[in-house]
Amino acid sequence: MPKTKIPSGRTRGRPAKIPVVTSQTFEFDYPPVPAPAAPIIVSKHLAPAKTTAVYDSYWRFAAERQRVFYRRVLGTPWPWTENPVMAVYKFTNAYRASDRVSQYLIRRVIYRDDLPESADEVVFRILLFKLFNKIETWERLERALGPISFADYRFDRYDEVLSKAMADGQRIYSAAYIMPPGSSAFGCKAKHQNHLKLLEMMMAQALPAKLASARSMQKGFELLRAYPTIGDFLAYQFVTDVNYSGVTDFSEMDFVIPGPGARDGLRKCFADTGGLSDAELIRLMADRQDEECARLGLEFPSLWGRPLQLIDCQNLFCEVDKYARVAHPEAAGLTGRTRIKQKFAAQAQPIKFWYPPKWGINDRIATGAVPNEAFDASRLGAVNAQDDSA
């Protein structure tokens, strides 16, 4: 495949697989309690990586956001936090799979008793949903066409439904990320037409079977990355979504691609990367999560026993980038953004959380089990009390 510019600034033929970091690789020099400051991370073979105050806020934010998640799960009345920034502005969950769109994808698109379970059908549904990444678009297609099936797919029928939605003034794409129009690759006038053609190309070239036989998340990423309009960020997001299904069984700790928002958060957390790439820094966060929470006196309520994965740590950098715009206005990122656009507004419909069965946590959810640390009253205002938040 052609060489691509990866976030670390190095040019390679393909993104490097991030090696597992052992506990002997890094040494941490912490100041004495009770006033812990952000540590200096010293590598034995690279220059020191120096952190900022935002680094500690990363962990406090992650723990408090997960406590907010559990409070909402159990129907605790609002407000769910005393942190002044988190109480006002919208932030995604600490775990990517807990967000509303991901939950809809898992429950209503992937694991459906009334829809076929073959790799072709499941991957077709996932990619169709993710190309638009909007629940309302999927539901509009289902209302007009009935159960979504690759066996019944016809370009003209899908195009008609989507074109009418646009003519009616409806947005068919999510604002979560920007899909390239694809006109140069497929020649259609409308953006959605090009994306339908992209999906047709993927299916014609047996992408589902290739993904099913891939032995690593990086290989799955490379398969998706090879298609027109699919860059590093989208390929990583798409392979993560495919991996929620039973088509693949990659470890989410095998591979990570930092997105633009994550790179901004990384710059705010690290004054000096010490020669580590962005992907290596994300790996460091995932490997150090228990130690860092212990250092800060945080009891992190995991996802029913599932620790933060690389994709979650990557997403948290995006959220901490936004959080720091208000809580740490002195911290400069790459984009120079100083405002958080979206304020929090509760959704009318509660979510009944359910995750890929291979994760082995759905039985715990069914019993109503919730980590004790999610409701420790003494921790309710932990972020606000320990941060220099606005």
N, C-alpha and C positions, 0 to 999 in steps of 0.2 A: 504494500500500500504506500502511497506517497508520504513523504515526511510531513509531520505536523508540528506546529509550535505548541508545546505544552506549557501549563501555567508556571512551571518553575523557571522558564526562560531558556531551557535547553532544547536543542533540536534533535529529535530522534525519529527512527522509523516507526515506532509505536510506543505507547506509554509504558513505562517500566512497572513491573509488578513490585509492590512495596513489600520488602522483607519484614518478617516478624522481628520486632525489637525486643531483645531479652532484657531482663532486669539488670544485667551487668553493663549494658551499653551506656546508660546515662547515670550520672551522679547529681544529686540535688543538694544545694546548699540553702537551707532555710533559716531565716532569722528566728529568734526565740519567740514563743507565745508570751503574752496574750495578744500581741499586735502583729499578726503575720502579714508580711508583705509578699509581693509577687517574687517567686524564686528566680535565680539565675540557673539555667539548665546548662550543665557543662558536659560536653561530649569528650570522650577519650581520644577521638581521632579527628574531630573537627573543631573549629573555633566555637567559643561559647555562644549559646543562644540566649538572648536577654529578653525577659518578658516585661510587660507594663502592668499597670493597675487593672487594665481591662482583662488580663489573663485570669485574675481571681474572680472577676465579675462573670466570666464565662461559666465557671463552676457553680457560683451562687445562682446565676440565672437558670442554668440547667436544672438544678435541684428544685428551685422554687417553681419553675414552669411545670415540672412533673408533679409537684404537690398540687398545683392548681388543677392539673388534669384529673387527679384522683378525687379532689373535692367535687369537681363537676360530675364525675362518674357516679358518685354516691348522692348526688342531688343536693349538696350543701348550698344554702342560699348565697347569692352574691352579696358582698364582694368575696372573691376567693383568695385575695392576697392583699397585704398591706403595703406592698411595694408600689410607690407612686407612679412609676413608669409602666410597669406591667398591668396596673389596674386601669390604665387609660388607653394604651395602644395595643394593637393586634400583633400577636406573635404566634408562630406555628408551634406545635408540640415539640417536646424534646426528642420524641421518636417520630420519624417520618411516617411510619405506618399508622400512627394514631390520628393523623389529620383527616378531616372530613372527606376530601377527595380520594385519598388512599383507601380509607375504609369503604367507601362506595365501590371503588375498583375491586377490592378484595371480595366483598360480599355480593355485590349486584352485577358484576361483570365476569369475574374469574370463576368463583365457586357458585355455580347456578345448577340446581338439579334439573331444570327444564331445558338446558342448553347442552350441546355436544361437548365431550371432554377430550377430544383428540387434540394433539399438539397444534395442528393447523387451525382448528376452530378457536382454541384458547388464545393463541398468539394473535390471531386475526382480531379478536375482540379487544385484547389488551392494547394493541397498537392503534386500532381505530379509536378507542377511547382516549388514549394518550396524545394522539395527534391534535386533538382539540382540548383535552384535559378539562372538560366542562361537563358537569353532571346534566345540566339542562339540555345540552346538545345530544348526549346519549339518549336521554328520555324522549326527546323529540323524534329521533330516528326510530326508537322502539314504538312509539305511538303511531307513526306513519307506516312503518314497514313490518311490524310484528317482531317476533324474536329475532335477534341479530345472529346471522349465520353466514359463514363464508360460502357454504354450499349454495345459498340463495342470493349471493351478492351480485348486484348489477350497478355499474357506474351511473347509468342514467337515472335510476331510481334514487340513489343516495344524493346525487347532484341536485335533483329536483327538490328534495326535502331541504337541503342545506341552502340552496339558492333562494327558496321561498322564505326561509327564516331570515336571511339577510335582507331580502326585499321588505320584510315586515319590520325591519329595524332592530332585529335581535342580534346580540353578539353570540357568535358560535365558538369563539376561542376564549380560553382562560387568559387572564392577565398575569398569571404566575410566571410564565416565561414566554419569550417571543419565538414563534415558529417562522423560519425563513420562508418567503413566498414560493420559491421553487419554480418560478416561471422560466428561468433560463434552462432548467433541467428537463422540464416536461412540456413547456409551451402553452399551457392553458392560461386563460385570462384571469380566472378567479383563483384565489389562494387555495380554497378548499378543494378545487378540482385537481390542482397539482398534488395535493396531499393524498387524495384518493388514488391518483396514478402512482404515487410513491408506494402506497400500500399494495397496490396491484403488482408492482415490480417485486416487492419483497416476497409476496406469496408465490409469484411465478418462478422465483429463483430458490424456492424451497427454504426460505429463511427459518421457519419453525423447526424443520428437521435438523438444520444445521445448529440451531441454538440448543436443541435437545441433546445433540451429540457433543456439544462443547464441554470441555473438561474444566474450564475455569471461567470466572466472571470476566477476566481480561479478554479471553477469547470471544465470549459473547459480546463484549463491548466492541471489539474489533470488527465483528460481523456487522453490527449495526452502524458503526462509524463509517463503513465503506460506502454507504448509500448517499446519494445527493441530498443536500440540505441538512444532513445529520452531522453535527459537530460533536466535539468531545463532551460537552455538557449534556446534550440531549441523549447521546448514546449511553452515557452512564445512568441517566435517569430512566431510560427505557429498559435497559438490562436489569436494573433494580426492580422495576415493575413486573417484568417477565418472571423474575426470580421469586415473586410472591406466589406464583402458580406452581403446579407440580411438574411443569415441562422441564425446569432446571432445578438444580439443588446446589447452587453455589453458596459458599460462605460469604457473608457480608463483611468479613474481616480480611478478605483476600486482596481487595483492589479498591482504589478510590480515585476519583477525578475531582479536584476542587473546582467549583463554579465561580463566576465573577463575584457574587456576594460573599462567598467564603473567603476568597482572596482578600477582600476588603477587611473582613473580620480578622484574618490572620495578621494583616499589617497593624491592626490596632492592638492585638494581643502580644505581638513580638516586636520589640524595638530592634532586635538583631536576630536573624534566623540562624546564625551560627553555621551557615553553609548547608543547612537542611532544606530540602525542597518543601513546597507547600503540602504535597502528599505525605511526605515523611513527618511533617509536623502534625498532621491529622492522625497519622498512625500513632504518634507519641501520645496524643490526647487520649485515644481509645485505650492504649496500653496502661496509661497512668491514672485512669479515672478513679479507681479505688483509693490510691495513695493521695491524690490531690484533694479529694473530698475529705479524707481523714485529716490531712494537714489543716484544712480550713474548718474542721469541726462540723462538716455537713453530713447529714444522713440522707444519701441519695435514694429516693424510692424508685427502684428499677421497674421495668415493664413486666410485672409479675415474674421476676427472676431473670429476665433477659437484660444483660448489660447494654450500654450504648455501643452501637456498631459504627463502622467507619462512615457510613452514609449519614448516621445521626450526628456524629461529631462534625461532619462537613456542614450539615444543615444548621447546626448550632452556631457555627461561625457566621453564617448569614444573619441569624437572628441577633447575635451579639453585636454585629456591625450596626444593626438598626438600634438596638438598645443603647449602645454607647453614644449615639448621636445626641441623646438627651442626658443619660447618666454620666457620660464622660465626654462632654463637648470639646475638651482640649485634645482628644485623641483624633489624629488625622488618618483617614483611610486613603484608598487609591482614587476614589471618585469625588471626594470632597463634599458628599451629601451631608446636610446638617439637620434634616427634618425627617420624621417618620410619617409617611403619608396616611396610613390606615389606622383609624381608631377602632377599639374593640366594640363589637355589637354582638350580643348573644344570638345564636341561631334558635329558631323556634322549635325545630325538631331535634330531640336528643338522639345521640348515637348509641346503639347497642354494640359495644366493641367486640370484635372478633378478628382473629389474625390467621395467617397461613397455618394450617394444621401441623405442618412439619416443625413449627417452632415449639409445639408442646405446651402452650400456655392457655389454651381455650378452656380446658377443664378447670383450671384455677379461677378463671373469670366466672365460670358457671357456678362455682361454689360461693361466690361473693367475697373471695379473699382479697384483702387490700393490705399492702405493706404498712406496718405500724408507723414507720417514719414519715409516711405521707400526712399524718394528722397529729404529730407532736406539737402541742400548743406552744411550747417554748420556741419552736422553730418558725412559727407563723410569719413573724416579721424579720426573719433572719437576713434576707437580702437587704431590706431597707436599713436594718440596724448596722450592718457591717460594711455596706457600700457607701461611697460618697455620692449617692445618687441625688439628682435634682428633685 
